[in-house]
Each structure stands twice: as C-alpha cells, then as structure tokens.
Amino acid sequence: MEEGQCSIDVLKLRVCTNVLGGLLGLKVGILAHDECCPLLQGLVDLDAAVCLCTAIKTNVLGIVDLNVHLDISVLLNQCGKMCPSYFTCSAH
C-alpha cells in the first residue's frame, strides 16, 4: 500500500474549513474551487488526502469528532479528486 506525503503548508488549508462548512450547510456561498482546490491542485489524490488528514489532525480545519473520512472525501470530490479506497485518516 502506498503512503502519501503532504508537500504543502497545512496551515494554508484553513480556507478549506469554510468550504466544508458550506458543504455541510453551515455557511452559504463558499466555493471549493475559489479557496480550497487551488491549494490541492497539482497533488495526486493520495497526497491531497494526506494533506487534508494532517490538517484535521492538527485541528487546522477546526473539525472536531466528525466523520473524518467522509469530510476528506467530500472536499476531494469538490476539487475533482478521489479519496483512495485504501486511505484511512485516524483523527487521533
């Protein structure tokens, strides 16, 4: 099984919290393509998933006790990426 790595500063992924909030109906008018996706552009799917997982683990995104795998999948899908089926992100 491959291991990905995050080559971007996960602190920059704070903008993705606004996107996730919009997708969950918490905020209106936030588009993934405007804020979050450009940061993930150029990364392969696995590396993008690792970056989002790292951001969640370090609480950069402010996500607490949600379905982490689903959150990552939703964000990746909004950016035209797929979360690899074998990828798991332990939030703890």
N, C-alpha and C positions, 0 to 999 in steps of 0.2 A: 504494500500500500504506500502510495506517495505521501510525503509530508510537504506541505506548502510553507511558504515564508512570506512575511509581510515586509515589503520594501519601501513602504511609505510611513510617514509620521502619523500614528494612530490618533494623535490629538487633533489632527485636521478632520478626522471623521466625526467630530462633534456636530457638523452640519447634518449628518445622517440621522441624528435624533429627531430633528424637525421633520425629516422625510418620513420616518417611521411613525411619528405622532400623527402626521397627515394620513398615512395609510390606515392607521387604526381608528381614524375618525376623531382624534384628539385636537387636531389643528386642521385648518382649511387652507387650501391654496399653495401648499408646499409641493413642489415638483422634484422628484428624484433626479431628473435629468439636469436640472438647474444647479443643484447644490452637491448632491452626493455622488452621482455617477461619474462626473469628471475626475474625481479622486480615484475611482476604481478602474477607470479606463486604462488600458494597457496592461492590466494584470490578468493572468489566466484565472479561470474560475476558482480554482483551489486557493490561490494566493489571495484573491479578493475575499473569500470566505474566512481565511485565516486572519486577515486584517480586521474584518468585522467582529470576529470572535475575540480577538485581542482587545479591541475597543470595548466590547461588552464586559470582558473580564476585568478590565481596569476601570470600569464604570464611566468611561468617557461618554458613552451614549446615554447615561442615566437610566438604563433599563434594569429594573430590579424584579427578579423572580417571574419573568415572563417565559414563554416558550421560545428559548433562545434559538433553537434550530429553525423554527418557523419564521422568526424575525429575520434571521440571516437569509433564509430562502426568499422571503418577500422582498427584501431590499435588493438582493442579487437579481431577482426576476425583473424588478423595475428598471434595472440597469442593463437588461439584455444578457445577463449571465445566469448560469445554473449552479446550484449548490451540488457538488458531487455527492452521490448517494452514500458513499462510504465515509463522508466527513461528519465528525461529531464535534461539538463545541461544549465542553463542560464549563459552565459558568462559575464553578467554584474552584 
